[in-house]
Protein backbone atom coordinates (compact mmCIF):
# COMPACT_ATOMS: atom_id res chain seq x y z
CA UNK A 1 0.00 0.00 0.00
CA UNK A 2 1.45 3.35 -1.04
CA UNK A 3 0.19 6.95 -0.80
CA UNK A 4 -0.42 8.96 -3.94
CA UNK A 5 2.29 11.58 -4.55
CA UNK A 6 1.28 15.09 -3.55
CA UNK A 7 1.96 16.43 -7.05
CA UNK A 8 0.14 13.68 -8.96
CA UNK A 9 -1.97 14.89 -11.88
CA UNK A 10 -5.37 13.58 -12.94
CA UNK A 11 -3.93 11.77 -15.96
CA UNK A 12 -1.56 9.88 -13.66
CA UNK A 13 -4.39 9.11 -11.24
CA UNK A 14 -6.27 7.49 -14.10
CA UNK A 15 -3.20 5.62 -15.32
CA UNK A 16 -2.45 4.24 -11.86
CA UNK A 17 -5.96 3.32 -10.76
CA UNK A 18 -8.34 3.00 -13.73
CA UNK A 19 -10.18 -0.34 -14.09
CA UNK A 20 -8.87 -1.53 -10.76
CA UNK A 21 -9.59 -1.67 -7.04
CA UNK A 22 -7.57 0.03 -4.32
CA UNK A 23 -8.04 1.01 -0.68
CA UNK A 24 -9.50 4.32 0.44
CA UNK A 25 -11.04 6.12 3.38
CA UNK A 26 -14.26 8.07 2.75
CA UNK A 27 -13.01 10.46 5.45
CA UNK A 28 -9.78 10.67 7.40
CA UNK A 29 -11.30 8.82 10.38
CA UNK A 30 -12.93 5.91 8.50
CA UNK A 31 -11.44 2.45 8.09
CA UNK A 32 -9.85 1.53 4.79
CA UNK A 33 -12.15 -0.21 2.30
CA UNK A 34 -11.92 -1.27 -1.36
CA UNK A 35 -12.84 1.35 -3.93
CA UNK A 36 -12.67 2.03 -7.65
CA UNK A 37 -12.61 5.19 -9.74
CA UNK A 38 -15.92 6.60 -10.89
CA UNK A 39 -16.29 9.41 -13.44
CA UNK A 40 -17.63 12.62 -11.91
CA UNK A 41 -20.31 13.77 -14.39
CA UNK A 42 -20.20 17.32 -13.02
CA UNK A 43 -16.44 17.70 -13.37
CA UNK A 44 -14.92 16.58 -16.67
CA UNK A 45 -11.76 14.46 -16.32
CA UNK A 46 -12.25 14.27 -12.56
CA UNK A 47 -13.26 11.30 -10.42
CA UNK A 48 -15.13 10.08 -7.41
CA UNK A 49 -14.47 6.83 -5.56
CA UNK A 50 -17.11 4.11 -5.58
CA UNK A 51 -17.18 1.45 -2.84
CA UNK A 52 -18.44 -2.15 -3.04
CA UNK A 53 -21.97 -1.04 -2.12
CA UNK A 54 -22.10 1.42 -5.02
CA UNK A 55 -21.81 4.50 -2.83
CA UNK A 56 -19.77 7.36 -4.25
CA UNK A 57 -17.40 9.62 -2.33
CA UNK A 58 -15.29 12.60 -3.37
CA UNK A 59 -11.80 11.66 -4.52
CA UNK A 60 -9.36 12.90 -1.87
CA UNK A 61 -5.73 12.24 -2.75
CA UNK A 62 -4.65 11.75 0.86
CA UNK A 63 -7.33 9.12 1.47
CA UNK A 64 -6.55 6.89 -1.54
CA UNK A 65 -3.92 4.14 -1.42
CA UNK A 66 -2.89 1.99 -4.40
CA UNK A 67 -2.18 -1.54 -3.23
CA UNK A 68 -1.97 -5.19 -4.18
CA UNK A 69 -3.86 -7.65 -1.97
CA UNK A 70 -2.17 -10.98 -1.35
CA UNK A 71 -4.42 -12.87 -3.83
CA UNK A 72 -4.25 -16.67 -3.96
CA UNK A 73 -7.10 -18.88 -2.77
CA UNK A 74 -10.15 -17.16 -1.25
CA UNK A 75 -13.46 -18.39 0.10
CA UNK A 76 -16.57 -17.38 -1.77
CA UNK A 77 -20.16 -18.34 -0.97
CA UNK A 78 -19.94 -22.11 -0.87
CA UNK A 79 -16.73 -22.64 -2.81
CA UNK A 80 -13.13 -21.53 -3.13
CA UNK A 81 -11.66 -19.54 -6.01
CA UNK A 82 -8.04 -18.94 -6.90
CA UNK A 83 -6.93 -15.44 -7.89
CA UNK A 84 -3.50 -15.44 -9.49
CA UNK A 85 -1.46 -12.30 -10.07
CA UNK A 86 0.17 -12.27 -13.49
CA UNK A 87 3.54 -10.49 -13.42
CA UNK A 88 3.80 -8.07 -16.30
CA UNK A 89 4.94 -4.52 -16.90
CA UNK A 90 2.00 -2.15 -16.59
CA UNK A 91 1.54 1.36 -15.31
CA UNK A 92 -1.31 0.59 -12.96
CA UNK A 93 -0.35 0.34 -9.33
CA UNK A 94 -3.23 -1.68 -7.94
CA UNK A 95 -5.42 -4.77 -8.36
CA UNK A 96 -6.70 -4.64 -11.94
CA UNK A 97 -8.20 -6.87 -14.62
CA UNK A 98 -5.05 -6.93 -16.78
CA UNK A 99 -2.85 -8.44 -14.09
CA UNK A 100 -4.98 -11.17 -12.51
CA UNK A 101 -6.78 -14.29 -13.60
CA UNK A 102 -9.42 -16.33 -11.82
CA UNK A 103 -9.90 -20.08 -11.72
CA UNK A 104 -12.16 -22.36 -9.70
CA UNK A 105 -11.03 -25.78 -8.47
CA UNK A 106 -13.63 -28.46 -9.28
CA UNK A 107 -15.51 -25.92 -11.37
CA UNK A 108 -18.13 -28.35 -12.69
CA UNK A 109 -19.04 -29.43 -9.17
CA UNK A 110 -19.29 -25.80 -8.13
CA UNK A 111 -21.54 -25.04 -11.12
CA UNK A 112 -23.91 -27.81 -10.04
CA UNK A 113 -24.28 -26.09 -6.67
CA UNK A 114 -24.40 -22.40 -7.55
CA UNK A 115 -25.47 -22.46 -11.21
CA UNK A 116 -23.92 -21.78 -14.59
CA UNK A 117 -23.75 -18.03 -13.85
CA UNK A 118 -20.43 -18.71 -12.19
CA UNK A 119 -18.98 -18.73 -15.69
CA UNK A 120 -19.45 -14.95 -15.73
CA UNK A 121 -17.43 -14.45 -12.56
CA UNK A 122 -14.37 -12.27 -13.06
CA UNK A 123 -11.53 -10.99 -10.85
CA UNK A 124 -13.37 -7.64 -10.72
CA UNK A 125 -16.72 -9.08 -9.63
CA UNK A 126 -17.63 -7.38 -6.36
CA UNK A 127 -17.90 -10.64 -4.41
CA UNK A 128 -14.42 -11.60 -5.59
CA UNK A 129 -12.96 -8.19 -4.75
CA UNK A 130 -14.48 -8.35 -1.27
CA UNK A 131 -13.01 -11.81 -0.70
CA UNK A 132 -9.57 -10.83 -2.00
CA UNK A 133 -9.26 -7.67 0.08
CA UNK A 134 -10.65 -9.26 3.25
CA UNK A 135 -10.12 -13.04 3.02
CA UNK A 136 -11.47 -15.50 5.58
CA UNK A 137 -9.95 -18.96 6.03
CA UNK A 138 -11.08 -22.09 7.87
CA UNK A 139 -9.45 -24.94 9.74
CA UNK A 140 -9.59 -28.38 8.15
CA UNK A 141 -12.11 -29.60 10.73
CA UNK A 142 -14.39 -26.70 9.83
CA UNK A 143 -13.88 -27.29 6.12
CA UNK A 144 -14.85 -30.97 6.33
CA UNK A 145 -17.99 -30.10 8.27
CA UNK A 146 -18.93 -27.47 5.69
CA UNK A 147 -18.46 -29.93 2.83
CA UNK A 148 -20.17 -32.84 4.62
CA UNK A 149 -23.26 -30.72 5.36
CA UNK A 150 -23.46 -29.29 1.84
CA UNK A 151 -22.51 -25.76 2.86
CA UNK A 152 -19.52 -25.76 0.53
CA UNK A 153 -18.10 -27.67 -2.41
CA UNK A 154 -14.55 -26.55 -1.66
CA UNK A 155 -12.86 -24.56 1.08
CA UNK A 156 -9.64 -22.54 1.24
CA UNK A 157 -7.57 -23.28 4.33
CA UNK A 158 -4.84 -20.77 3.42
CA UNK A 159 -4.05 -18.52 0.43
CA UNK A 160 -2.30 -21.54 -1.08
CA UNK A 161 -4.31 -24.56 0.06
CA UNK A 162 -7.80 -25.69 -1.00
CA UNK A 163 -9.68 -28.87 -0.15
CA UNK A 164 -12.50 -29.95 -2.44
CA UNK A 165 -14.19 -33.13 -1.37
CA UNK A 166 -11.49 -35.77 -1.46
CA UNK A 167 -9.01 -33.69 -3.45
CA UNK A 168 -6.33 -31.24 -2.33
CA UNK A 169 -5.02 -28.29 -4.33
CA UNK A 170 -1.82 -26.41 -3.54
CA UNK A 171 -1.11 -23.21 -5.46
CA UNK A 172 -3.99 -24.20 -7.73
CA UNK A 173 -2.42 -27.54 -8.64
CA UNK A 174 -3.99 -30.88 -7.74
CA UNK A 175 -1.48 -32.48 -5.34
CA UNK A 176 -3.30 -35.22 -3.43
CA UNK A 177 -6.41 -37.26 -2.79
CA UNK A 178 -7.89 -37.99 0.63
CA UNK A 179 -9.90 -41.13 1.36
CA UNK A 180 -10.77 -42.69 4.73
CA UNK A 181 -8.33 -40.43 6.55
CA UNK A 182 -5.42 -41.23 4.26
CA UNK A 183 -3.80 -38.64 2.00
CA UNK A 184 -2.21 -39.95 -1.18
CA UNK A 185 0.15 -37.61 -3.05
CA UNK A 186 -0.09 -37.30 -6.81
CA UNK A 187 3.04 -38.15 -8.80
CA UNK A 188 6.05 -36.06 -7.72
CA UNK A 189 4.02 -34.25 -5.04
CA UNK A 190 5.35 -36.07 -1.98
CA UNK A 191 7.46 -33.13 -0.77
CA UNK A 192 4.55 -30.72 -1.13
CA UNK A 193 2.16 -33.03 0.72
CA UNK A 194 4.63 -33.46 3.59
CA UNK A 195 4.85 -29.67 3.81
CA UNK A 196 1.09 -29.14 4.03
CA UNK A 197 0.23 -32.00 6.42
CA UNK A 198 0.31 -29.61 9.39
CA UNK A 199 -2.84 -27.90 8.10
CA UNK A 200 -4.89 -31.10 8.47
CA UNK A 201 -4.89 -31.06 12.27
CA UNK A 202 -3.70 -34.66 12.51
CA UNK A 203 -6.93 -35.89 10.90
CA UNK A 204 -5.22 -37.44 7.86
CA UNK A 205 -2.13 -39.64 7.51
CA UNK A 206 0.21 -40.64 4.73
C-alpha positions as CSV (number, residue, x, y, z in Angstrom):
1,X,0.0,0.0,0.0
2,X,1.4,3.4,-1.0
3,X,0.2,6.9,-0.8
4,X,-0.4,9.0,-3.9
5,X,2.3,11.6,-4.6
6,X,1.3,15.1,-3.6
7,X,2.0,16.4,-7.0
8,X,0.1,13.7,-9.0
9,X,-2.0,14.9,-11.9
10,X,-5.4,13.6,-12.9
11,X,-3.9,11.8,-16.0
12,X,-1.6,9.9,-13.7
13,X,-4.4,9.1,-11.2
14,X,-6.3,7.5,-14.1
15,X,-3.2,5.6,-15.3
16,X,-2.5,4.2,-11.9
17,X,-6.0,3.3,-10.8
18,X,-8.3,3.0,-13.7
19,X,-10.2,-0.3,-14.1
20,X,-8.9,-1.5,-10.8
21,X,-9.6,-1.7,-7.0
22,X,-7.6,0.0,-4.3
23,X,-8.0,1.0,-0.7
24,X,-9.5,4.3,0.4
25,X,-11.0,6.1,3.4
26,X,-14.3,8.1,2.8
27,X,-13.0,10.5,5.5
28,X,-9.8,10.7,7.4
29,X,-11.3,8.8,10.4
30,X,-12.9,5.9,8.5
31,X,-11.4,2.5,8.1
32,X,-9.8,1.5,4.8
33,X,-12.2,-0.2,2.3
34,X,-11.9,-1.3,-1.4
35,X,-12.8,1.3,-3.9
36,X,-12.7,2.0,-7.7
37,X,-12.6,5.2,-9.7
38,X,-15.9,6.6,-10.9
39,X,-16.3,9.4,-13.4
40,X,-17.6,12.6,-11.9
41,X,-20.3,13.8,-14.4
42,X,-20.2,17.3,-13.0
43,X,-16.4,17.7,-13.4
44,X,-14.9,16.6,-16.7
45,X,-11.8,14.5,-16.3
46,X,-12.2,14.3,-12.6
47,X,-13.3,11.3,-10.4
48,X,-15.1,10.1,-7.4
49,X,-14.5,6.8,-5.6
50,X,-17.1,4.1,-5.6
51,X,-17.2,1.4,-2.8
52,X,-18.4,-2.1,-3.0
53,X,-22.0,-1.0,-2.1
54,X,-22.1,1.4,-5.0
55,X,-21.8,4.5,-2.8
56,X,-19.8,7.4,-4.2
57,X,-17.4,9.6,-2.3
58,X,-15.3,12.6,-3.4
59,X,-11.8,11.7,-4.5
60,X,-9.4,12.9,-1.9
61,X,-5.7,12.2,-2.7
62,X,-4.6,11.8,0.9
63,X,-7.3,9.1,1.5
64,X,-6.6,6.9,-1.5
65,X,-3.9,4.1,-1.4
66,X,-2.9,2.0,-4.4
67,X,-2.2,-1.5,-3.2
68,X,-2.0,-5.2,-4.2
69,X,-3.9,-7.7,-2.0
70,X,-2.2,-11.0,-1.3
71,X,-4.4,-12.9,-3.8
72,X,-4.2,-16.7,-4.0
73,X,-7.1,-18.9,-2.8
74,X,-10.1,-17.2,-1.3
75,X,-13.5,-18.4,0.1
76,X,-16.6,-17.4,-1.8
77,X,-20.2,-18.3,-1.0
78,X,-19.9,-22.1,-0.9
79,X,-16.7,-22.6,-2.8
80,X,-13.1,-21.5,-3.1
81,X,-11.7,-19.5,-6.0
82,X,-8.0,-18.9,-6.9
83,X,-6.9,-15.4,-7.9
84,X,-3.5,-15.4,-9.5
85,X,-1.5,-12.3,-10.1
86,X,0.2,-12.3,-13.5
87,X,3.5,-10.5,-13.4
88,X,3.8,-8.1,-16.3
89,X,4.9,-4.5,-16.9
90,X,2.0,-2.1,-16.6
91,X,1.5,1.4,-15.3
92,X,-1.3,0.6,-13.0
93,X,-0.3,0.3,-9.3
94,X,-3.2,-1.7,-7.9
95,X,-5.4,-4.8,-8.4
96,X,-6.7,-4.6,-11.9
97,X,-8.2,-6.9,-14.6
98,X,-5.1,-6.9,-16.8
99,X,-2.8,-8.4,-14.1
100,X,-5.0,-11.2,-12.5
101,X,-6.8,-14.3,-13.6
102,X,-9.4,-16.3,-11.8
103,X,-9.9,-20.1,-11.7
104,X,-12.2,-22.4,-9.7
105,X,-11.0,-25.8,-8.5
106,X,-13.6,-28.5,-9.3
107,X,-15.5,-25.9,-11.4
108,X,-18.1,-28.4,-12.7
109,X,-19.0,-29.4,-9.2
110,X,-19.3,-25.8,-8.1
111,X,-21.5,-25.0,-11.1
112,X,-23.9,-27.8,-10.0
113,X,-24.3,-26.1,-6.7
114,X,-24.4,-22.4,-7.6
115,X,-25.5,-22.5,-11.2
116,X,-23.9,-21.8,-14.6
117,X,-23.7,-18.0,-13.9
118,X,-20.4,-18.7,-12.2
119,X,-19.0,-18.7,-15.7
120,X,-19.5,-14.9,-15.7
121,X,-17.4,-14.5,-12.6
122,X,-14.4,-12.3,-13.1
123,X,-11.5,-11.0,-10.8
124,X,-13.4,-7.6,-10.7
125,X,-16.7,-9.1,-9.6
126,X,-17.6,-7.4,-6.4
127,X,-17.9,-10.6,-4.4
128,X,-14.4,-11.6,-5.6
129,X,-13.0,-8.2,-4.7
130,X,-14.5,-8.3,-1.3
131,X,-13.0,-11.8,-0.7
132,X,-9.6,-10.8,-2.0
133,X,-9.3,-7.7,0.1
134,X,-10.7,-9.3,3.2
135,X,-10.1,-13.0,3.0
136,X,-11.5,-15.5,5.6
137,X,-9.9,-19.0,6.0
138,X,-11.1,-22.1,7.9
139,X,-9.5,-24.9,9.7
140,X,-9.6,-28.4,8.1
141,X,-12.1,-29.6,10.7
142,X,-14.4,-26.7,9.8
143,X,-13.9,-27.3,6.1
144,X,-14.9,-31.0,6.3
145,X,-18.0,-30.1,8.3
146,X,-18.9,-27.5,5.7
147,X,-18.5,-29.9,2.8
148,X,-20.2,-32.8,4.6
149,X,-23.3,-30.7,5.4
150,X,-23.5,-29.3,1.8
151,X,-22.5,-25.8,2.9
152,X,-19.5,-25.8,0.5
153,X,-18.1,-27.7,-2.4
154,X,-14.6,-26.6,-1.7
155,X,-12.9,-24.6,1.1
156,X,-9.6,-22.5,1.2
157,X,-7.6,-23.3,4.3
158,X,-4.8,-20.8,3.4
159,X,-4.1,-18.5,0.4
160,X,-2.3,-21.5,-1.1
161,X,-4.3,-24.6,0.1
162,X,-7.8,-25.7,-1.0
163,X,-9.7,-28.9,-0.2
164,X,-12.5,-29.9,-2.4
165,X,-14.2,-33.1,-1.4
166,X,-11.5,-35.8,-1.5
167,X,-9.0,-33.7,-3.4
168,X,-6.3,-31.2,-2.3
169,X,-5.0,-28.3,-4.3
170,X,-1.8,-26.4,-3.5
171,X,-1.1,-23.2,-5.5
172,X,-4.0,-24.2,-7.7
173,X,-2.4,-27.5,-8.6
174,X,-4.0,-30.9,-7.7
175,X,-1.5,-32.5,-5.3
176,X,-3.3,-35.2,-3.4
177,X,-6.4,-37.3,-2.8
178,X,-7.9,-38.0,0.6
179,X,-9.9,-41.1,1.4
180,X,-10.8,-42.7,4.7
181,X,-8.3,-40.4,6.5
182,X,-5.4,-41.2,4.3
183,X,-3.8,-38.6,2.0
184,X,-2.2,-40.0,-1.2
185,X,0.2,-37.6,-3.1
186,X,-0.1,-37.3,-6.8
187,X,3.0,-38.2,-8.8
188,X,6.0,-36.1,-7.7
189,X,4.0,-34.2,-5.0
190,X,5.4,-36.1,-2.0
191,X,7.5,-33.1,-0.8
192,X,4.5,-30.7,-1.1
193,X,2.2,-33.0,0.7
194,X,4.6,-33.5,3.6
195,X,4.8,-29.7,3.8
196,X,1.1,-29.1,4.0
197,X,0.2,-32.0,6.4
198,X,0.3,-29.6,9.4
199,X,-2.8,-27.9,8.1
200,X,-4.9,-31.1,8.5
201,X,-4.9,-31.1,12.3
202,X,-3.7,-34.7,12.5
203,X,-6.9,-35.9,10.9
204,X,-5.2,-37.4,7.9
205,X,-2.1,-39.6,7.5
206,X,0.2,-40.6,4.7
